[in-house]
């Protein structure tokens, strides 16, 4: 041991586990009376948000929630899910935010697989949730979010407890827990993998902390910004922004539903400076009628990710006064880990060329240690020629702990010391990455991941279907949508309409194929379907 390793140990004074929970505590201590969260007629200061999260954590603790437990949220972008990003980890438990568009079968799978002790759920989601609860193996405590701005015609009581009254059973002096170790899990997010069942992605406190600081630097985010929640907070924890914004004493403006007229109204009313959104949202903004739009009083900064955006979208957004930066990431990487960082030399290029560059996925964030495009077989980098296709590989503290209760999938994803994204891309000579194709089976529709295999498995259950293959079909509105190719069972005719109705019985609406084509499927000599041949048809 050298001198630098002697009597220079970690201790409580010089080493504290990193956690984003400290961002909220700091905001409350320094800016107690600043507006923190705004939603319709509700406004909370940092002092109020802090007290509410501590009380909710205490209430959870009183019903037996503690370290290593899972608390699930099925909620729209309202203050409750924002608060859950603090209250749940304050007990040592893990926050599991579930996609509100999922079908009952998938919700039930997630609640079972995650062993959720508590489900906090918006009453508007009662139809699928009640179906899911009826098939659960374990007993679960249900806490309803009773939001008067929900669609009341679609609302119904689900559980015995209600969020506000439950919160008030907590103690605002509750001594909440910092993580014992920064590697401790903070959240669990299920992602539609290429197999039928979703996989649970586990984040740790350290990664969430570093994601926040990295985002602030990469996007050049100022203090006191006004952030509009267009990205659902169930999508990789809203790309980490419920943790990032408090670090900057920013104000979070909650948007329950995507409504373009409302987006413009909120931008105007609260002087919104920043938001994120999938390319489909930007499409909706640029395609909105004049009557729904308001002229921007200032430049608004926008991040886009979720599906490769067409270059024309940058031009259209810019004309309205939005400055868009393209980023890329996955649920497995806490959200975005690359950015199309702008290079001043490009200012001389014509607009079309500039927009083409902006459509690249770009270079690594400051909190990302490595991004490479490799041949996954040899784990060697492809030439930087903008032509040779390889797989995007990622390395850093913002790569997940792994997949929950799935050792094999975790090992496979981290093989060779890099996280395998499954996204196929080229590397340009300047080191900027550009995606060429999605990993073969994932369809990204309006920013939602859809597993083609899940749809194929559903179609295969129809008595008239011999073989089903589902691929992404380009779509002007959604980016891409599922299209099914079917080989029929002889003498058992079926129509496109029949199969679409059949899928609607068990699949969430966004997963249902938008088109069905009947044909002989192209196969390899070993009988594997050649999906690339099917894609060529578009």
Buried (B, 14 or more C-beta within 10 A) or exposed (E): EEEEEEEEEEEEEEEEBBBBBBBBBBBBEEBEEBBBBBBEEBEBBBBBBBBBBBBBBBBBBBEEBEEEBBBBBBBBBBBBBBBBBBBBBBBBBBBBBBBBBBBBBBBBBBBBBBBBBBBBBBBBBBEBBBBBBEEBEEEBBBBBBBBEBBEEEEBEEBBEBBBEEBBEBBEEEBEBBBBEEBEBBBBBBBBBBBEBBBBBBBBBBBBBBBBBBBBBEBBEBEEEBBBBBBBBBBBBBBBBBBBBBBBBBBBBBBBBEBEBEBBBEBBEEBBBBBBBBBBBBBBBBBEBEEEBBEEBEEEBBBBBBBBBBBBEBBBBBBEBEBEBBBBBBBBBBBBBBBBBBBEEEEEEEEEEEBBBBBBBBBBBBEBBEBBBBBEBEEBEBBEBEEEBBBBBBBBBBBBBBBBBEBEEBBEEBBEEEBBBBBBBBBBBEEEBBBBBEBBBBBBBBBBBBBBBBBBBBBBEEBEBBEBBBBBBBEBEEBBBBBBBBBBBBEEEEBEBEEBBEBBBEBBBEBBBBBBBBBEEBBBEEEEEBEBEBBBEEE
